[in-house]
């Protein structure tokens, strides 16, 4: 039986496959606009499930603090 983590990873891979297949499609931007929220929702769920943050934070340097 597939666990939830595997299902989310498989779903993300399928989205990546669709993006690759539609690389030369004239309507790819339209399709990408609909796939993008699904992709980020799957990443969010995977992050919540695993307790890891997939996104890196941008830290301010001390020079920026003086602005």
C-alpha positions as CSV (number, residue, x, y, z in Angstrom):
1,X,0.0,0.0,0.0
2,X,1.3,3.5,-0.8
3,X,1.8,5.9,2.0
4,X,0.8,9.5,1.8
5,X,4.3,10.8,1.3
6,X,4.8,8.6,-1.7
7,X,1.5,9.6,-3.2
8,X,2.4,13.3,-2.8
9,X,5.8,12.8,-4.4
10,X,4.3,10.8,-7.2
11,X,1.7,13.5,-7.9
12,X,4.5,16.2,-8.0
13,X,6.4,14.0,-10.4
14,X,3.3,13.7,-12.6
15,X,3.0,17.5,-12.7
16,X,6.7,17.8,-13.7
17,X,6.0,15.2,-16.5
18,X,3.1,17.3,-17.8
19,X,5.2,20.4,-17.8
20,X,7.9,18.6,-19.8
21,X,5.5,17.2,-22.3
22,X,3.9,20.6,-22.9
23,X,7.1,22.5,-23.4
24,X,6.3,23.2,-27.1
25,X,2.6,23.6,-26.7
26,X,1.3,27.1,-27.7
27,X,-1.1,27.1,-24.8
28,X,1.4,26.0,-22.2
29,X,1.2,29.3,-20.2
30,X,-2.6,28.8,-19.8
31,X,-2.1,25.2,-18.6
32,X,0.9,26.1,-16.3
33,X,-1.3,28.8,-14.7
34,X,-3.7,26.0,-13.6
35,X,-1.0,23.5,-12.7
36,X,1.0,25.9,-10.5
37,X,-1.5,26.2,-7.6
38,X,-1.8,22.4,-7.6
39,X,2.0,22.0,-7.5
40,X,2.4,24.4,-4.6
41,X,-0.5,22.8,-2.7
42,X,1.1,19.4,-3.0
43,X,4.4,20.8,-1.8
44,X,2.6,22.4,1.1
45,X,1.0,19.2,2.1
46,X,4.3,17.3,1.7
47,X,6.0,19.9,3.9
48,X,3.2,19.6,6.6
49,X,3.4,15.8,6.4
50,X,7.1,15.5,6.8
51,X,7.6,18.4,9.1
52,X,10.2,19.9,6.8
53,X,10.4,23.3,5.1
54,X,10.9,23.0,1.4
55,X,11.6,26.7,1.1
56,X,14.8,28.4,2.2
57,X,14.5,31.7,4.0
58,X,16.4,34.7,2.8
59,X,18.3,36.1,5.8
60,X,19.2,39.8,6.0
61,X,22.8,40.7,6.3
62,X,24.0,43.3,8.8
63,X,24.5,45.8,5.9
64,X,20.8,45.6,5.0
65,X,19.8,46.3,8.6
66,X,21.5,49.7,8.5
67,X,19.4,50.9,5.6
